[in-house]
Amino acid sequence: MKRNLFLYIWIALLTTGGCSVKKAKENTDTTTQEWKSLFNGKDINDWNVKIHHHDFGVNYGHTFRVQDGMIQVRYDEYGDFNEQYGHLYYKTPYSYYHLKLEYRFVGELHSGAPDYTLRNSGVMFHSQDPATMPREQDWPISVEMQFLGGLGDGKPRPTGNMCSPGTHVIYKGKIAASHCLNSTSKTYDGDQWVSAELIVLGDSLITHIIEGDTVLQYSKPQIGGGVANRYDPGIKIDGQLLKSGFIALQSEGQPVDFRNIRIKDLSSQYRH
């Protein structure tokens, strides 16, 4: 808790401009901030599904399901994978918040999924409303905190990275040149649970945390770039800063479990 408090204070000092240290500390008083569970451990009634090649709300192949207090992503009811990338969206958009969850990779990659999706998933944020996605849109216009699992080959494979479908971010003072940015995290092999945290301050600073360590920071998420396809052109306004949006869990061919999904709304602490 103290580690997170110090991080909040540091972030507040970076983002509050002329605010005093005293004010920053007041803004990060954890006694006034409440954690809320986004997942009740029983069902996904508070979540909405959008899968490529399917209409909004269709949970094709029972892709997203609940078992033993976890949200599971599975493909046992699929035939050909056919690029049926999917996302499970929480019903409410957020702007300033601290998100926590745990994930683990299990089982085998679907035989029809592309190789790059091996032990690959993530949480999307600042996403467009999934109800605005046409049936054939593959990826939501959003920013992703990407989760990768080690391949057991002794080679580094960081997790908590950033990917940008239909978006850009500012990294080290300029628009990131690549679609994904690697974090400085350790590599996590096997089916162990990994804790991930995401601190999002509207269209300002974004912080990725893995197992308590800050592994990546960037700022000014905005619409632009490629990767997302067949979207409604009226939705993609390049250069528009992303101040809020939906949070979604990803499905792209690798079985994965999620649990302990909690959020702390920071709007009252950081908005001026």
Disulfide bonds with the S-S distance in Angstrom:
Cys163-Cys180 2.05
